[in-house]
């Protein structure tokens, strides 16, 4: 992998040299103590014991999905396969994970667990090109995160992940075989997933949805899409926006400060209002006229997160 060059500005430009001197257990402790800040993941347990080993770190992310962290301790260690083994175990022992969430975060958090996109985060000081290519062939969501230390600074770089690849192979336009029909936007359809809602939405709204999603993905190579039960997340390492589709509108949430905007009936502060998706600023799109502003909010959210 190409080396990142980091410079300290001043009267004299100074290049900061990267170091991988962090002892892996110390790195694990740093991540576990700051998991929410680094990755928007709520920490649950360290060295979580299962039938055939121990998961380095385990948590639940901002999308309420399980997350497994594995740390590469030596060059020969295959933490990707190890993480896949642990994830398969976790999928077969959902009750055990739910009990862990109840113990650490309470019943309300446990009731919100979303198994549509459990995730593996592999952290190492470097990965080979074979690692990056290998995850494209995997049917589970995997991210490769490279770390570097720079004189009191800690850098996390998203080397690669396969969420875009998974989503586009699973269903290129969120279309799935659904027998049920959603006829209204009232409480009767509150349990309908995004795939069902996308399928019955008018073509005009689907086109807007797809256009905005593709614009978000074009903002940078680090942007990925992840389809959860109720919404589509647009993310780098963490979410920066989410999207929902309904028969008459598209609802987006952005990780932006609502106090910086002139709020309207379409643009709301939902900080203290329960809602699906992630972010405190909500924007509702009804037609083509709303696309330009949605793109503007997307770009700001991408740059600020």
Order of alpha helices (4+ residues) and beta strands (2+ residues): beta-beta-alpha-alpha-beta-beta-beta-alpha-alpha-alpha-beta-alpha-beta-beta-alpha-alpha-alpha-beta-beta-beta-beta-beta-beta-alpha
